[in-house]
Amino acid sequence: MEDILKQILSEVKEIKTDIGELKAGQARLLAGQQKLQRNVIESLGTYTEKITEHVDNKTEVLMNKRVYNVESERE
């Protein structure tokens, strides 16, 4: 009977250790997920700004061409 209790106690200790490792792993995953979310948000912001600048530049070039064409036709 005493051997069975020792075996059960040993298994409970292993389970506690496993649970502790799972909790630590979960904490690492959550920290990594938060970092990833921040990186994605920052990257999307930067990417959106670059797209906006590109569209603005292209629009400005088109407007300048149109104004030039209209002015050339008037002359």
N, C-alpha and C positions, 0 to 999 in steps of 0.2 A: 504494500500500500504506500509505503514511504517512497519507494522508487517511482511510482506512478505520480505522486505529488511533485517530486523533483522534476520529472519529465514535463509535467504540465507547467510548472513554474518556469522552466527553461524555455518552453514554447511561448509563454506569455511575454517573457523578456525579449525574445526574438520579434514578436509581434509589435511590442512597444518600440523597439529599435526601427523596425520597418516603417511604422507610422511616423516616427520622428523624421526619417529620411524622406518620406513622402511629403510631409509638411514643408521641409526645407526645399525640396524640389519644386513644390507648388509656388513657394515664395519667389524662387528664382525665375520661374516661368512668368509669374505676374509682373515682376520687375522688367523682364525682357519684353513682354508684351507692351507695357507702358512706354518703354524706350522706342520700340518699333512704331507705335502709334504716333509718338512725337515726331519721329523721323519722316513718316509718311506725310503727316500734316505739313511739316516744314518743306518737304520736297514738292508737294502739290502747290503750295503757296509760291515757291520759286518758279515752278514750271508755268503756273498761271500768269505770273508777272511777265515771264519771257514771251509767252504767247500774246499777251496784251500789247507788249512793246512791239512785237513783230507786226501785228495787225495794224497798230497805230502808224508804224513806219510805212507799211505798204499803202495804207489809206492816204497818208500825206503825199507819197510819191504820185499816186493816181490823181489826187486833187491838183497837184502842181502841174501834171501833164495836161489835165483838162483846162486849167486856167491858161496855160501857155498856148494850147491849141485855140482857145477862144480869143485870146489876145492877138494871136497870129492871124486869125481869120478877119478880125476887125481892121487890122492894118492893111 
